[in-house]
């Protein structure tokens, strides 16, 4: 092949290669951005607290879409069916029509198991409740040999045992030992009373309910106190525990 012809071919190939490079750059940096709206971004608004019914018109104004996830959370500070969490987060820059994934606040609080707070310190009780999503409500101090230790746990005016289901976010009232006093008091008569009423009477008189046992009794009302120890009228120190025996079938 003549040298002149070979040089012409090489020169032609060089021009083709050079033009191809220019075209590739043009496609990547000029054509594709226009097709994909690469340069058009919007800022994600804060959706926390917005109700489900108001989401579509609100996000349409911001040129965004949304998807509600299957998971749901709960916060007592927000109404049901309002946005609890979002991804991407507020303030992020995204392309137009980007889907924002949302977690909504549940209509009803989930149930959690009541922890056992008996004989733990106030500080530990607070941590145990916080881990379950619960709060300390009222605290009543009564004379007891233990000091700053939880003696009883109450919910909605009734003693609540460990393990019972309770709504997340609820407040639990605590009876706390304040050390033994020197005052001598008389044990009240709680025979015939329902267990809940008897425990309230004892608490009001500066005593607390100790062990509770059930005994078969065909004459007394089921759930009523048929025996107590110490017995009514006994002189005891302030803060003593009174054991109660309740009628069963």
C-alpha positions in Angstrom: 0.0 0.0 0.0 1.4 3.4 -0.9 2.6 5.5 2.0 0.4 8.5 1.1 -2.7 6.3 1.1 -1.7 4.8 4.5 -1.2 8.2 6.0 -4.6 9.3 4.7 -6.3 6.3 6.3 -4.5 6.9 9.7 -5.5 10.6 9.5 -9.1 9.7 8.8 -9.2 7.2 11.7 -7.8 9.8 14.0 -10.5 12.3 13.0 -13.2 9.6 13.6 -11.8 8.8 17.0 -11.6 12.5 18.0 -15.2 13.1 16.9 -16.4 10.0 18.8 -14.8 11.3 22.0 -16.5 14.7 21.5 -19.9 13.0 20.8 -19.6 10.9 24.0 -18.8 13.9 26.1 -21.8 15.6 24.5 -24.1 12.7 25.4 -23.0 12.4 29.0 -22.8 16.1 29.8 -25.5 17.7 27.6 -28.1 15.2 26.4 -28.4 12.8 29.5 -28.8 15.6 32.1 -31.7 17.0 30.0 -33.4 13.6 29.7 -33.0 12.7 33.3 -33.5 16.2 34.8 -30.2 15.7 36.5 -29.7 19.4 37.2 -33.3 19.8 38.6 -33.3 19.1 42.3 -35.7 20.1 45.1 -35.2 20.2 48.9 -37.1 17.7 51.0 -39.5 19.5 53.4 -40.0 18.5 57.0 -43.1 16.3 57.0 -43.2 15.4 60.7 -46.7 15.9 62.1 -48.5 16.2 58.7 -51.7 14.1 58.5 -52.0 11.4 55.8 -54.9 13.3 54.1 -52.7 16.4 53.6 -49.6 14.7 52.2 -50.5 14.4 48.5 -51.4 18.1 47.9 -48.5 19.2 50.1 -45.9 17.1 48.3 -47.3 17.9 44.9 -46.5 21.5 45.5 -42.9 20.4 46.2 -42.8 18.2 43.1 -42.3 15.0 45.2 -44.1 11.7 45.7 -44.5 9.5 48.8 -44.8 5.9 49.9 -46.1 4.8 53.3 -44.1 1.9 54.7 -45.7 -1.1 56.3 -44.0 -0.3 59.6 -45.6 2.0 62.1 -44.3 3.7 65.2 -46.0 5.5 68.1 -45.6 8.8 69.8 -48.0 10.3 72.4 -47.0 13.8 71.2 -48.5 13.4 67.7 -52.0 12.6 66.4 -52.8 9.2 64.8 -51.9 8.9 61.0 -49.4 11.7 61.0 -45.9 11.4 59.8 -43.5 10.1 62.5 -40.4 9.5 60.4 -39.3 10.1 56.8 -36.5 9.1 54.4 -34.7 11.1 52.9 -34.6 13.4 55.9 -35.8 17.0 55.8 -33.4 19.3 54.0 -31.9 16.7 51.7 -31.6 17.6 48.0 -33.3 15.1 45.7 -34.5 14.9 42.0 -38.0 16.0 41.2 -40.7 13.3 41.7 -38.5 11.4 44.1 -40.4 9.1 46.4 -40.2 10.0 50.1 -40.7 6.9 52.4 -42.9 7.7 55.4 -43.6 6.0 58.7 -47.0 7.0 60.2 -48.0 7.3 63.9 -50.2 4.4 64.9 -53.8 5.0 65.9 -53.4 3.1 69.2 -50.3 2.8 71.4 -48.7 -0.7 71.3 -48.8 -2.8 74.4 -45.7 -3.5 76.5 -45.1 -5.8 79.5 -45.1 -4.1 82.9 -41.6 -4.5 84.3 -41.0 -5.6 87.9 -40.0 -2.5 89.9 -40.5 -4.0 93.4 -37.4 -3.7 95.6 -35.4 -1.6 93.1 -34.2 1.9 93.6 -36.1 4.9 92.2 -33.3 5.5 89.6 -33.3 1.9 88.4 -37.2 2.0 88.3 -37.0 5.1 86.1 -34.6 3.4 83.7 -36.7 0.2 83.5 -39.8 2.2 82.7 -38.0 4.3 80.1 -36.8 1.2 78.3 -40.4 0.0 78.0 -41.6 3.4 76.8 -43.4 4.1 80.2 -43.2 7.0 82.6 -43.2 7.5 86.4 -46.4 9.0 87.6 -47.1 10.0 91.2 -44.7 8.9 93.9 -45.9 8.3 97.5 -43.4 7.9 100.3 -44.3 5.7 103.2 -42.3 4.6 106.3 -40.5 1.3 105.6 -37.2 -0.4 106.7 -36.0 0.2 103.1 -35.3 3.8 102.0 -35.8 5.1 98.4 -36.8 1.7 97.2 -40.0 0.8 95.3 -42.5 -1.1 97.5 -45.5 -1.1 95.2 -46.4 -0.3 91.6 -49.8 1.0 90.6 -51.6 1.7 87.3 -55.0 3.5 87.0 -55.5 3.3 90.7 -54.8 -0.4 91.0 -51.7 -2.5 91.8 -50.3 -3.9 88.6 -48.2 -7.1 88.6 -45.0 -7.5 86.5 -45.7 -8.9 83.0 -49.2 -7.5 82.6 -49.8 -5.7 79.3 -50.0 -1.9 79.5 -50.2 0.8 76.9 -46.9 2.3 75.8 -46.5 5.9 77.1 -48.6 5.2 80.2 -47.6 6.6 83.7 -47.0 4.2 86.6 -47.5 5.4 90.2 -45.0 4.2 92.8 -45.0 3.7 96.5 -41.5 4.2 97.9 -40.0 3.5 101.2 -38.8 6.4 103.3 -37.1 4.6 106.2 -38.8 3.5 109.4 -40.4 6.1 111.7 -40.7 5.8 115.4 -44.4 6.4 115.5 -46.6 3.5 116.8 -50.0 3.1 115.0 -52.9 0.7 115.2 -53.6 -1.8 112.4 -57.0 -1.0 110.8 -59.7 -3.7 110.3 -59.9 -4.5 106.6 -61.8 -7.8 106.9 -64.6 -8.1 104.3 -63.2 -5.4 102.1 -62.3 -6.0 98.5 -58.5 -6.4 98.1 -58.1 -3.1 96.2 -60.0 -1.2 98.9 -58.1 -2.8 101.7 -54.7 -2.0 100.1 -55.8 1.7 99.8 -56.8 1.8 103.4 -53.5 0.4 104.6 -51.6 2.9 102.4 -53.6 5.8 103.8 -52.8 4.7 107.4 -49.1 4.6 106.8 -48.9 0.9 106.2 -48.5 -1.2 103.1 -49.8 -4.5 101.7 -47.5 -7.4 102.3 -48.0 -10.9 100.9 -51.4 -11.7 99.4 -52.7 -15.3 99.5 -56.0 -16.9 98.5 -58.0 -19.2 100.7 -61.1 -21.2 100.1 -64.1 -19.7 101.8 -67.8 -20.4 100.8 -69.4 -17.7 103.0 -67.3 -14.6 102.1 -67.5 -12.7 98.8 -64.9 -13.8 96.3 -62.0 -11.4 96.3 -62.7 -10.0 99.8 -60.3 -10.1 102.7 -61.1 -12.9 105.2 -57.9 -12.8 107.3 -55.1 -10.3 108.0 -51.8 -10.4 109.8 -51.1 -8.5 112.0 -54.8 -8.5 113.1 -56.9 -5.4 113.5 -56.0 -3.3 116.6 -52.4 -4.6 116.8 -50.0 -1.8 117.7 -47.2 -1.7 115.1 -44.5 0.6 113.9 -45.4 3.1 111.1 -44.7 1.5 107.7 -45.2 -2.2 108.6 -46.4 -4.6 105.9 -49.8 -6.3 106.5 -50.3 -9.7 104.9 -53.8 -10.3 103.5 -55.8 -13.5 102.8 -58.5 -13.3 100.1 -61.5 -15.5 99.6 -61.6 -17.8 96.5 -64.0 -20.5 95.3 
